[in-house]
Amino acid sequence: MQSKIKGPESLLILLVMLIILGSGVIGAGLTPNTPVLLVIGLLVGWLFLRGYSWDEITNGIKDGITTAIVPIFIFLLIGTLIAVWIQAGIIPSLMVFGFHLISAQWFLPSVFIVCSLVGLAIGSGFTTIATVGIALFGMGSALHINPAITAGAIISGAIFGDKMSPLSDSTNLASAVAESELFAHIKNMMWSTIPAFIVSLVLFTLLGFGNHANAASGINDTVKVLTTHFPVNGWAAIPVILMFVTAWLKIPAIPTLFLNIFVSLGMIAWENPLSLSKLATLIESGYVSHTGNKMVDAS
């Protein structure tokens, strides 16, 4: 006999799922596939015991997949975008230009502010992290700055920009669910996000002072490697400008990513044409660096 699953039971099920996933992926070092399949099997079995029919279970699965389709598609496109941006020299160009604009002493607060502004402009924290963030992370490695702190500055700035952007999917969704006017919702968030922004900026500034002692030693070598192995030029600004233009025109994330990928592929075809098989490998498996410089290849 079917009975409705109440809050405490749902919370217990969620906790058990998290324990299984965590112990499998983190504890046993398994790939996520096996723990996820185990969780799904146990969850379906539990629903059968609670009296739910197979049609009801499959309808629930369909509803869940429908909700996740767009984010999954965006993740796939972001992976492709990163690969073609590196191959086209866009991310290496941003790194080289950035070395001339950002000092090591002010690197962390600069990263935080830049990612905040980009996230605010395009309304996507994931896209900010995967594009400008990748370039800034590579710069941080060349400057011998702790990669964990660099990643923290990138992610913090990107998430702040995402939350405060009127173009953000999650911000629009939250205001819609709460039945609140969008800009009223953003205004109310400022009470918590602005103090968090200020505190984070101060902390990244303080942390940055102790992380640049050996910065100069790796910059020249890194710039030489990048300019030797990638097309570093001003044309790299085109896809970045395009991203801001599409954000200003309020074009959704998926067509924006597709457009940027096609433009970047055009730059690859113009500067360094690839065979169809190599291009397919780039899109499917990502870019693999073989410059011979361990720092550049790792970042």
C-alpha positions as CSV (number, residue, x, y, z in Angstrom):
1,M,0.0,0.0,0.0
2,Q,1.5,3.3,-1.1
3,S,2.1,5.9,1.6
4,K,3.5,9.4,1.1
5,I,7.2,9.8,2.0
6,K,7.5,12.5,4.7
7,G,10.3,14.9,5.5
8,P,12.3,12.9,8.1
9,E,12.2,9.8,6.0
10,S,13.3,11.8,2.9
11,L,16.2,13.3,4.9
12,L,17.3,9.9,6.1
13,I,17.3,8.5,2.5
14,L,19.3,11.6,1.4
15,L,21.8,11.0,4.2
16,V,22.2,7.3,3.3
17,M,22.7,8.2,-0.4
18,L,25.4,10.8,0.5
19,I,27.2,8.3,2.7
20,I,27.2,5.6,0.0
21,L,28.4,8.1,-2.6
22,G,31.0,9.6,-0.3
23,S,32.4,6.3,0.9
24,G,32.5,4.9,-2.6
25,V,34.1,7.9,-4.4
26,I,36.2,9.4,-1.6
27,G,36.8,6.4,0.7
28,A,37.3,3.6,-1.8
29,G,38.5,5.7,-4.7
30,L,35.9,4.4,-7.1
31,T,34.6,6.2,-10.2
32,P,31.2,7.8,-9.5
33,N,29.4,5.3,-11.9
34,T,29.3,2.3,-9.5
35,P,28.2,4.2,-6.4
36,V,25.5,6.1,-8.4
37,L,24.1,2.9,-9.9
38,L,24.1,1.4,-6.4
39,V,22.2,4.4,-5.0
40,I,19.7,4.3,-7.8
41,G,19.1,0.5,-7.4
42,L,18.6,0.9,-3.6
43,L,16.3,3.9,-4.1
44,V,14.1,2.1,-6.7
45,G,13.9,-1.0,-4.4
46,W,12.9,1.2,-1.5
47,L,10.2,2.9,-3.5
48,F,8.8,-0.5,-4.5
49,L,8.6,-1.5,-0.8
50,R,6.8,1.7,-0.1
51,G,4.1,0.8,-2.6
52,Y,5.0,2.9,-5.6
53,S,4.4,1.5,-9.1
54,W,7.0,1.3,-11.8
55,D,5.2,3.9,-13.9
56,E,5.3,6.3,-10.9
57,I,9.0,5.7,-10.4
58,T,9.9,6.1,-14.1
59,N,7.8,9.3,-14.2
60,G,9.9,10.6,-11.3
61,I,13.1,9.7,-13.1
62,K,11.9,11.5,-16.2
63,D,11.1,14.6,-14.2
64,G,14.5,14.6,-12.6
65,I,16.3,14.1,-16.0
66,T,14.2,16.9,-17.5
67,T,15.4,19.3,-14.8
68,A,19.1,18.3,-15.3
69,I,19.2,18.2,-19.1
70,V,20.1,21.9,-19.6
71,P,22.9,22.0,-16.9
72,I,24.4,18.8,-18.3
73,F,24.3,20.1,-21.8
74,I,26.0,23.3,-20.6
75,F,28.8,21.3,-18.9
76,L,29.4,19.4,-22.1
77,L,29.6,22.6,-24.1
78,I,31.9,24.2,-21.5
79,G,34.3,21.3,-21.8
80,T,34.4,21.7,-25.6
81,L,34.8,25.5,-25.3
82,I,37.9,25.1,-23.0
83,A,39.5,22.7,-25.5
84,V,39.0,24.9,-28.5
85,W,40.0,28.1,-26.6
86,I,43.3,26.5,-25.7
87,Q,43.9,25.1,-29.2
88,A,43.0,28.5,-30.8
89,G,45.4,30.3,-28.4
90,I,42.7,32.3,-26.7
91,I,43.5,31.2,-23.1
92,P,47.3,31.3,-23.7
93,S,46.9,34.8,-25.1
94,L,44.9,35.9,-22.1
95,M,47.7,34.5,-19.9
96,V,50.5,36.3,-21.7
97,F,48.6,39.7,-21.8
98,G,47.7,39.2,-18.1
99,F,51.3,38.8,-17.1
100,H,51.9,42.4,-18.4
101,L,48.8,43.8,-16.6
102,I,48.7,42.1,-13.2
103,S,51.5,42.3,-10.6
104,A,52.2,39.3,-8.4
105,Q,51.5,41.3,-5.3
106,W,48.0,42.2,-6.3
107,F,47.3,39.0,-8.2
108,L,44.8,37.4,-5.9
109,P,42.5,40.4,-5.4
110,S,42.8,41.2,-9.1
111,V,41.7,37.6,-9.9
112,F,38.8,37.9,-7.5
113,I,37.6,41.2,-9.0
114,V,38.0,40.2,-12.6
115,C,36.1,37.0,-12.1
116,S,33.3,38.9,-10.2
117,L,32.9,41.3,-13.1
118,V,33.0,38.6,-15.8
119,G,30.5,36.5,-13.8
120,L,28.3,39.6,-13.4
121,A,28.4,40.3,-17.1
122,I,27.7,36.9,-18.5
123,G,25.6,35.5,-15.7
124,S,27.3,32.1,-15.5
125,G,29.8,31.1,-12.8
126,F,30.7,27.9,-14.5
127,T,31.5,29.6,-17.8
128,T,33.6,32.2,-16.0
129,I,35.6,29.6,-14.2
130,A,36.0,27.5,-17.3
131,T,37.2,30.3,-19.6
132,V,38.8,33.3,-17.9
133,G,39.3,31.3,-14.7
134,I,41.5,28.7,-16.5
135,A,43.7,31.4,-17.9
136,L,44.1,33.1,-14.5
137,F,44.8,29.7,-12.9
138,G,47.6,29.1,-15.4
139,M,49.0,32.6,-14.6
140,G,48.9,31.8,-10.9
141,S,50.9,28.6,-11.4
142,A,53.5,30.6,-13.4
143,L,53.7,33.1,-10.6
144,H,54.3,30.3,-8.0
145,I,51.2,31.2,-6.1
146,N,49.4,28.5,-4.1
147,P,47.0,26.9,-6.6
148,A,44.4,26.3,-3.9
149,I,44.3,30.0,-3.1
150,T,44.2,31.0,-6.8
151,A,41.3,28.5,-7.3
152,G,39.5,30.0,-4.3
153,A,39.8,33.5,-5.7
154,I,38.5,32.4,-9.1
155,I,35.6,30.4,-7.8
156,S,34.6,33.1,-5.2
157,G,34.6,35.9,-7.7
158,A,32.7,33.8,-10.3
159,I,30.0,32.7,-7.9
160,F,29.6,36.2,-6.6
161,G,29.1,37.5,-10.1
162,D,26.7,34.7,-10.9
163,K,24.5,35.3,-7.9
164,M,24.3,39.0,-8.5
165,S,23.7,38.9,-12.3
166,P,20.3,39.5,-13.8
167,L,21.4,37.1,-16.5
168,S,22.0,34.2,-14.2
169,D,19.8,31.1,-14.6
170,S,19.9,30.3,-10.8
171,T,19.1,33.9,-9.8
172,N,16.1,34.0,-12.2
173,L,15.0,30.6,-10.9
174,A,15.2,31.6,-7.3
175,S,13.2,34.8,-7.8
176,A,10.6,32.9,-9.8
177,V,10.2,30.2,-7.2
178,A,10.0,32.9,-4.4
179,E,7.5,34.8,-6.6
180,S,9.7,37.9,-6.2
181,E,10.6,40.6,-8.8
182,L,14.1,39.8,-10.2
183,F,15.8,43.1,-9.3
184,A,14.1,43.2,-5.9
185,H,15.5,39.7,-5.3
186,I,19.0,40.9,-6.3
187,K,18.7,44.0,-4.1
188,N,17.8,41.8,-1.1
189,M,20.8,39.5,-1.7
190,M,23.1,42.5,-1.4
191,W,22.7,42.5,2.4
192,S,24.7,39.3,2.6
193,T,26.7,39.2,-0.6
194,I,28.3,42.7,-0.5
195,P,29.8,42.2,3.0
196,A,31.0,38.7,1.9
197,F,32.6,40.4,-1.2
198,I,34.4,43.0,0.9
199,V,35.6,40.4,3.5
200,S,36.8,38.1,0.7
201,L,38.6,41.0,-1.1
202,V,40.4,41.9,2.1
203,L,41.4,38.3,2.8
204,F,42.7,37.7,-0.7
205,T,44.7,40.9,-0.6
206,L,46.3,39.8,2.7
207,L,47.0,36.3,1.4
208,G,48.5,37.7,-1.8
209,F,51.3,39.5,0.0
210,G,52.9,36.2,1.2
211,N,52.6,34.3,-2.1
212,H,54.7,36.1,-4.7
213,A,58.3,35.8,-3.5
214,N,59.4,33.6,-6.4
215,A,57.0,34.9,-8.9
216,A,59.4,36.5,-11.4
217,S,61.4,33.3,-11.8
218,G,58.8,31.5,-13.8
219,I,57.1,34.2,-15.8
220,N,59.6,34.7,-18.6
221,D,59.9,30.9,-19.2
222,T,56.2,30.5,-19.3
223,V,55.6,33.4,-21.7
224,K,58.3,31.9,-24.0
225,V,56.7,28.5,-24.0
226,L,53.2,29.9,-24.6
227,T,54.3,32.1,-27.5
228,T,56.3,29.3,-29.0
229,H,53.5,26.6,-28.9
230,F,50.4,28.7,-29.3
231,P,49.2,31.5,-31.6
232,V,49.3,34.5,-29.1
233,N,47.9,37.6,-30.6
234,G,45.2,40.2,-30.3
235,W,42.6,38.2,-32.2
236,A,42.2,36.2,-29.0
237,A,40.0,39.0,-27.8
238,I,37.3,38.3,-30.3
239,P,35.6,35.3,-28.5
240,V,35.9,37.1,-25.2
241,I,34.3,40.3,-26.6
242,L,31.7,38.1,-28.2
243,M,30.8,36.5,-24.8
244,F,30.2,40.0,-23.4
245,V,28.1,41.1,-26.4
246,T,25.9,38.0,-26.2
247,A,25.5,38.6,-22.5
248,W,24.4,42.2,-23.1
249,L,22.0,41.0,-25.7
250,K,20.6,38.5,-23.1
251,I,21.2,35.5,-25.4
252,P,20.8,32.3,-23.4
253,A,23.9,30.2,-22.3
254,I,23.6,27.3,-24.7
255,P,23.4,29.4,-28.0
256,T,26.1,31.7,-26.6
257,L,28.4,28.7,-26.0
258,F,27.7,27.2,-29.4
259,L,28.4,30.5,-31.1
260,N,31.7,31.0,-29.3
261,I,32.7,27.4,-30.1
262,F,32.1,27.9,-33.8
263,V,34.0,31.2,-33.8
264,S,36.9,29.6,-32.0
265,L,36.9,26.7,-34.5
266,G,37.0,29.2,-37.3
267,M,40.1,30.8,-35.7
268,I,41.7,27.3,-35.4
269,A,41.0,26.6,-39.1
270,W,42.5,30.0,-40.1
271,E,45.7,29.8,-37.9
272,N,46.4,26.1,-37.5
273,P,44.1,23.8,-39.4
274,L,43.5,20.4,-37.9
275,S,42.4,17.2,-39.6
276,L,38.8,16.1,-39.0
277,S,40.0,13.2,-36.8
278,K,42.2,15.5,-34.6
279,L,39.4,18.0,-34.4
280,A,37.0,15.3,-33.2
281,T,39.5,14.1,-30.6
282,L,39.9,17.7,-29.4
283,I,36.2,18.1,-29.0
284,E,35.6,14.7,-27.4
285,S,38.6,14.3,-25.2
286,G,39.8,17.9,-24.6
287,Y,43.1,19.5,-25.2
288,V,46.3,17.7,-24.0
289,S,49.4,19.9,-23.7
290,H,52.8,18.6,-24.9
291,T,55.0,21.7,-24.7
292,G,57.7,20.0,-22.6
293,N,57.3,22.5,-19.8
294,K,55.9,20.6,-16.8
295,M,54.2,23.7,-15.3
296,V,52.5,24.7,-18.5
297,D,51.4,21.2,-19.3
298,A,50.0,20.7,-15.8
299,S,48.1,23.9,-15.7
